[in-house]
Amino acid sequence: MKKSVILTMVAIVVAMLSCKKGQMPAVSPHSLTVKFRLYTDKDLSDDSNNIIFSIFIRKKNTTLFDSTLATIKIKDIPDAANAWVYEKKIHNNNSILIAGFRYVIENVGNSSHSDTISANEESKLIDYPFH
């Protein structure tokens, strides 16, 4: 009987010491929403070349997000009314970031379009009218 009382008391003390009530969790990093909007405002209906788009977010030389979109024909890039919109939420500790589009036109070459995201921004639209 004495052993069970002592074991119970030890279990209660251990449970009390392991529980850390009242401590605040660490402050979560700044949340940032980046919206990528892709469309064209030109008539590209006669261009059958394949194009591969990708979207990215970088902090200096570190890639935070990188995603390749489907290969399409240039003539299939939508107009502004039907723009493709992609949204990505990331955590940012108030750093200056670069976000944008990269694209490769098969047998032609590649290029990109990017914009800077200020350290204190909570949302950013990367609007890209492909030409």
C-alpha positions as CSV (number, residue, x, y, z in Angstrom):
1,M,0.0,0.0,0.0
2,K,2.8,2.4,0.9
3,K,4.5,1.6,-2.4
4,S,1.4,2.4,-4.5
5,V,1.0,5.8,-2.6
6,I,4.6,6.7,-3.3
7,L,4.4,5.6,-6.9
8,T,1.3,7.7,-7.3
9,M,2.9,10.7,-5.8
10,V,6.0,10.3,-8.0
11,A,3.8,10.0,-11.1
12,I,1.9,13.2,-10.1
13,V,5.2,15.1,-9.5
14,V,6.6,14.0,-12.8
15,A,3.4,14.9,-14.7
16,M,3.4,18.4,-13.0
17,L,7.1,19.0,-13.9
18,S,6.7,17.9,-17.5
19,C,3.6,20.1,-18.1
20,K,4.7,23.6,-19.1
21,K,1.4,25.5,-18.8
22,G,1.4,29.3,-19.3
23,Q,4.3,29.5,-21.7
24,M,3.6,31.3,-24.9
25,P,4.6,29.6,-28.2
26,A,7.4,31.1,-30.2
27,V,6.2,33.9,-32.5
28,S,5.4,32.5,-35.9
29,P,7.1,34.0,-38.9
30,H,5.4,36.7,-41.0
31,S,2.9,35.2,-43.4
32,L,3.1,36.3,-47.0
33,T,0.6,35.5,-49.8
34,V,2.0,35.7,-53.4
35,K,-0.5,35.6,-56.2
36,F,0.9,34.9,-59.7
37,R,-1.3,36.0,-62.6
38,L,-0.5,34.8,-66.2
39,Y,-2.2,35.9,-69.4
40,T,-1.5,37.6,-72.7
41,D,-2.8,40.8,-74.2
42,K,-1.6,40.0,-77.7
43,D,-3.0,37.8,-80.5
44,L,-0.8,34.7,-80.4
45,S,-3.3,32.4,-82.2
46,D,-0.8,31.6,-85.0
47,D,2.1,30.5,-82.7
48,S,2.2,26.8,-82.2
49,N,5.5,26.6,-80.3
50,N,5.5,24.8,-77.0
51,I,6.2,26.9,-73.9
52,I,6.9,25.8,-70.3
53,F,6.2,28.3,-67.5
54,S,7.4,28.0,-64.0
55,I,6.8,30.2,-61.0
56,F,9.3,30.9,-58.2
57,I,10.0,32.8,-55.0
58,R,13.6,33.4,-53.9
59,K,15.4,34.9,-50.9
60,K,18.9,36.0,-52.1
61,N,20.3,32.8,-53.4
62,T,17.9,30.4,-51.7
63,T,14.8,29.1,-53.5
64,L,11.8,29.1,-51.2
65,F,9.3,27.9,-53.8
66,D,9.6,26.7,-57.4
67,S,6.9,25.0,-59.4
68,T,6.8,24.1,-63.1
69,L,3.4,24.5,-64.8
70,A,2.2,22.3,-67.7
71,T,3.7,22.6,-71.2
72,I,1.3,24.4,-73.5
73,K,1.2,25.9,-77.0
74,I,1.9,29.7,-77.0
75,K,-1.4,30.1,-78.8
76,D,-3.2,28.6,-75.7
77,I,-2.1,31.3,-73.3
78,P,-5.3,32.8,-72.0
79,D,-6.4,36.4,-72.4
80,A,-6.7,38.7,-69.3
81,A,-10.4,37.8,-68.7
82,N,-9.4,34.1,-68.4
83,A,-5.9,34.6,-66.7
84,W,-4.4,31.7,-64.8
85,V,-4.0,32.6,-61.2
86,Y,-1.8,30.7,-58.7
87,E,-1.6,31.6,-55.1
88,K,1.2,30.6,-52.7
89,K,1.4,31.3,-48.9
90,I,4.9,31.3,-47.4
91,H,6.5,32.3,-44.1
92,N,8.8,35.3,-44.4
93,N,10.9,36.7,-41.6
94,N,10.6,40.2,-43.1
95,S,13.2,39.6,-45.8
96,I,13.3,41.1,-49.2
97,L,12.2,38.4,-51.8
98,I,12.1,38.0,-55.5
99,A,9.2,36.3,-57.2
100,G,8.2,35.7,-60.8
101,F,7.8,33.6,-63.9
102,R,10.4,31.7,-65.9
103,Y,9.6,30.3,-69.3
104,V,11.3,28.2,-71.9
105,I,10.1,28.2,-75.5
106,E,11.2,24.9,-77.1
107,N,13.9,25.3,-79.7
108,V,13.9,29.1,-79.2
109,G,15.2,30.0,-75.7
110,N,14.3,31.1,-72.3
111,S,13.6,34.3,-70.3
112,S,11.9,35.4,-67.1
113,H,9.8,38.1,-65.5
114,S,10.2,38.9,-61.8
115,D,9.4,41.5,-59.2
116,T,10.7,42.4,-55.7
117,I,8.6,41.8,-52.6
118,S,9.4,44.3,-49.8
119,A,10.2,43.0,-46.3
120,N,6.9,44.2,-44.7
121,E,4.5,43.2,-47.5
122,E,1.7,40.8,-46.5
123,S,0.6,40.1,-50.1
124,K,2.0,40.6,-53.6
125,L,0.5,40.3,-57.1
126,I,3.0,39.2,-59.8
127,D,1.1,40.2,-62.9
128,Y,2.6,38.9,-66.1
129,P,1.1,39.8,-69.6
130,F,3.2,37.5,-71.8
131,H,4.1,38.9,-75.2
